[in-house]
Amino acid sequence: MTDIITLSDPRVAATAVAECGEPLVDLRDGDRLRLDHRQADDDGSFAHLRPGALERLVRAQELLPARVRFLVVEGYRPPDLQRRYFEQYAATLRRAHPDAPPERIRELASAYISPPEVAPHVSGGAVDLTLCDADGRELPLGTEVNATPEESEGACRTAATGITAEARENRALLGRALSAAGFVNYPTEWWHWSYGDRYWALLTRAPAARYGPAAPPLSTD
């Protein structure tokens, strides 16, 4: 099995950033994408992406079969929220692995929640999403979006084998469309795809990431 590059890998943090300056845009403006609210935050940050990522997401959706659409769960994530998610999950892992050194806890945590300083969601270039039908009913993809490695017994990994044939086909469909539009997947999470961030730059061998940490949206009213 191919080794997975996690977001705790030093090569991710060492990747250069050439910030392009695109402001976040609100996915709720217009009806090009269906938005889910399970990860909605109070200020609506979850519904924002960089324009370059958004346009590629729309392009990817056009590659899906008729009556199949993306269901976007989360885009931009404020740094404070990212830090809180990471620290909470790391604390859970420390309780489960009391003898593990800090670097091991960081590595384990990074398989599910990115370290705040390199988090793709903080860049505004990452999106968590799944597939749904024309009426908004989710298609089977093997686990719930955001299922932890522990609760899914590893089925959250994109290449997991312990899922149904239908779920594997749907994951492949998701992957073909998003890859064709320029996104890369975080292989421990089938639902997480990104464009323009450090992880994307490392995997695609781009000279630099296009997106560093994004400025929060000025207003989400």
Residue pairs with C-beta under 8 A, 6 or more apart in sequence:
1 159
4 111
4 187
4 188
5 11
5 12
5 199
5 202
5 203
6 107
6 110
6 111
6 188
7 110
7 114
7 115
7 118
7 119
7 120
7 186
7 199
8 106
8 107
8 109
8 110
8 115
11 202
12 118
12 198
12 199
12 202
13 117
13 118
13 198
15 198
15 199
15 201
15 202
15 208
15 209
16 201
16 207
16 208
16 209
17 198
17 208
17 209
17 211
17 212
18 207
18 208
18 209
18 210
19 210
19 211
19 212
20 52
20 196
20 210
20 211
22 50
22 51
22 52
22 124
22 210
22 211
23 50
23 51
23 215
23 217
24 48
24 49
24 50
24 76
24 124
24 214
24 215
24 216
24 217
25 48
25 49
25 50
25 51
25 54
26 44
26 47
26 48
26 217
26 220
27 33
27 35
27 47
27 48
27 49
27 54
27 72
27 75
28 35
28 44
28 47
32 58
32 61
33 57
33 58
33 61
33 69
33 70
33 72
34 69
34 70
34 71
34 72
34 132
34 136
35 47
35 71
35 72
36 71
36 72
36 73
38 73
38 145
39 46
39 73
39 74
39 128
39 146
40 46
40 47
41 78
41 81
43 78
43 216
43 217
43 220
44 217
44 220
45 76
45 77
45 78
45 81
45 216
45 217
45 220
46 73
46 74
46 75
46 76
46 77
47 72
47 75
47 220
48 75
48 76
48 124
48 217
48 220
49 57
49 75
49 76
49 124
49 125
49 127
50 123
50 124
50 125
50 196
50 211
50 214
52 125
52 195
52 196
52 210
52 211
53 75
53 124
53 125
53 126
53 127
53 183
53 194
53 195
53 196
53 211
56 181
56 182
56 183
56 195
57 70
57 72
57 127
57 129
57 178
57 181
57 183
59 181
60 70
60 177
60 178
60 180
60 181
60 183
61 69
61 70
61 177
63 176
63 177
63 180
63 181
64 70
64 131
64 173
64 177
65 173
67 133
67 134
68 131
68 132
68 133
68 134
68 139
68 173
69 131
69 132
69 133
69 134
70 129
70 130
70 131
70 132
71 129
71 130
71 131
71 132
71 136
71 138
72 127
72 128
72 129
73 127
73 128
73 129
73 130
73 145
73 146
73 191
74 121
74 127
74 128
75 121
75 124
75 126
75 127
75 128
76 121
76 122
76 124
76 214
76 216
76 217
77 85
77 119
77 121
77 122
78 122
78 216
79 116
79 119
79 122
79 213
82 113
82 114
82 116
82 119
82 121
82 122
83 116
85 113
86 109
86 113
86 114
86 115
86 116
86 119
89 109
89 112
89 113
89 148
90 105
90 106
90 109
90 113
93 100
93 105
93 108
93 109
94 100
94 105
96 150
97 104
97 105
97 108
100 108
106 115
109 115
111 149
111 188
112 148
112 149
112 156
112 188
112 189
114 120
114 121
116 122
118 198
118 199
119 126
120 126
120 186
120 192
120 194
120 197
120 198
120 199
120 200
121 128
122 213
122 214
123 194
123 196
123 197
123 198
123 209
123 211
123 212
123 213
123 214
124 211
124 214
125 194
125 195
125 196
125 197
125 200
125 210
125 211
126 192
126 193
126 194
126 195
126 197
127 192
127 193
127 194
128 145
128 146
128 189
128 191
128 192
129 145
129 174
129 191
129 193
130 138
130 139
130 141
130 145
130 174
130 191
131 138
131 139
131 141
131 170
131 173
131 174
132 138
132 139
133 139
139 170
140 164
140 166
140 167
140 170
141 163
141 167
141 170
141 171
141 174
141 190
141 191
142 152
142 155
142 160
142 163
142 164
142 167
142 168
142 171
142 190
143 152
143 155
143 156
143 163
143 190
144 152
145 191
146 191
147 155
147 156
148 156
149 156
149 157
149 188
153 162
154 160
154 162
155 162
155 163
156 188
156 189
156 190
157 187
157 188
157 189
157 190
158 171
158 175
158 185
158 187
158 188
158 189
158 190
159 187
160 190
163 171
171 190
174 190
175 185
178 185
178 193
179 185
181 195
182 195
183 193
183 194
183 195
183 200
184 193
184 194
184 195
184 199
184 200
184 203
184 204
185 192
185 193
186 192
186 193
186 194
186 199
194 200
196 209
196 210
196 211
197 209
197 210
197 211
198 209
200 206
200 209
201 207
201 208
201 209
201 210
